[in-house]
Amino acid sequence: MDANVTGNRKAEIIMRLSEFEMPPMQDVLIVGRQAPIGPEAARRMADILSPEQYDVVKLDHAKIEALVIRKSLFNFVPKDKLITLILEEGGKIANESLIVKAQLSLVLQVSKSVEV
């Protein structure tokens, strides 16, 4: 890389949360500990609707048992950071008995300056 090129990258994330309904899949499902379906049933449902497109992340969380996340989101945001963000915001409205779907709108912003 040219020593005269500097830059930074940041991602802007907008998350929309709503109660689970049909059709069920969005970008993320937040599965409560006492939800009507558990993480394995959510995995099977995701595989039926979109094979190999979702990752089930089981959690050690007071209210949330698992997240079902669209794998392609990890191309924009590292997995651990995305999970932390989902738990921070989704954890505010989720409870043990709900399945909450979340729609994420990711915009990657790149800024570079070049010495001329």
C-alpha positions in Angstrom: 0.0 0.0 0.0 1.2 3.5 -0.8 2.6 5.3 2.2 0.9 8.5 1.1 -2.6 7.0 1.3 -4.6 7.2 4.5 -8.1 6.2 5.1 -10.7 5.0 7.5 -13.7 2.7 7.3 -16.9 2.7 9.3 -20.2 1.0 9.0 -23.5 2.7 9.6 -26.1 0.3 11.0 -29.9 0.8 11.1 -31.8 -1.9 12.9 -35.6 -2.4 12.8 -37.2 -4.7 15.4 -40.7 -6.2 15.4 -42.6 -9.1 16.6 -42.2 -12.4 14.7 -44.8 -13.0 12.0 -45.1 -14.9 8.7 -43.1 -14.9 6.5 -40.7 -15.4 9.3 -37.2 -14.7 8.0 -35.6 -11.4 8.0 -31.9 -10.6 8.7 -32.0 -11.8 12.3 -34.4 -13.7 14.6 -33.9 -13.2 18.3 -35.2 -16.4 20.1 -36.3 -16.0 23.7 -35.5 -18.8 26.2 -39.2 -19.8 26.5 -40.2 -19.0 22.9 -42.7 -21.3 21.1 -39.8 -22.6 18.9 -36.3 -23.1 20.0 -33.0 -22.6 18.2 -33.0 -26.0 16.4 -36.5 -25.5 15.1 -35.5 -22.0 14.0 -32.5 -23.5 12.2 -34.7 -26.1 10.4 -37.1 -23.3 9.4 -34.3 -21.1 8.1 -32.8 -24.0 6.1 -36.1 -24.8 4.5 -36.7 -21.2 3.5 -33.1 -20.3 2.6 -30.7 -23.3 2.7 -27.2 -22.5 4.1 -28.0 -18.8 4.4 -28.3 -18.5 8.2 -26.2 -19.2 11.3 -27.7 -20.1 14.6 -25.7 -18.6 17.5 -26.6 -20.1 20.9 -26.1 -17.6 23.8 -25.6 -17.5 27.5 -28.1 -14.7 28.1 -30.8 -14.1 30.7 -33.7 -13.7 28.2 -32.3 -14.7 24.8 -31.5 -18.3 23.9 -30.2 -17.8 20.4 -29.8 -15.6 17.4 -30.5 -16.7 13.9 -28.4 -14.4 11.7 -28.1 -14.1 7.9 -24.5 -15.2 7.2 -23.9 -12.5 4.5 -24.1 -9.8 7.3 -20.7 -11.1 8.5 -19.2 -9.9 5.3 -19.8 -6.3 6.5 -19.5 -6.5 10.2 -17.4 -8.9 12.3 -19.6 -11.6 13.9 -18.8 -10.6 17.5 -19.5 -7.0 17.0 -22.8 -7.7 15.2 -23.9 -10.1 18.0 -23.0 -7.4 20.6 -25.1 -4.8 18.8 -28.1 -7.1 18.3 -28.0 -8.0 22.0 -27.7 -4.4 23.1 -30.7 -3.2 21.2 -32.7 -6.4 20.9 -32.2 -7.2 24.5 -34.1 -4.0 25.4 -37.4 -5.3 23.9 -37.0 -9.1 23.8 -38.3 -11.3 26.6 -38.2 -15.0 27.3 -41.3 -15.9 25.4 -40.9 -13.8 22.2 -39.3 -14.4 18.9 -38.3 -11.0 17.5 -37.3 -10.5 13.9 -34.8 -7.7 13.1 -34.1 -6.1 9.8 -30.6 -4.6 9.5 -29.7 -2.1 6.8 -25.9 -2.0 6.5 -24.1 0.7 4.6 -20.4 0.5 4.4 -18.8 3.9 4.2 -15.2 4.2 3.0 -13.2 7.5 3.1 -9.6 7.9 1.8 -7.4 10.8 1.3 -4.5 10.8 -1.2 -1.6 13.1 -1.0 -1.2 14.9 -4.4 
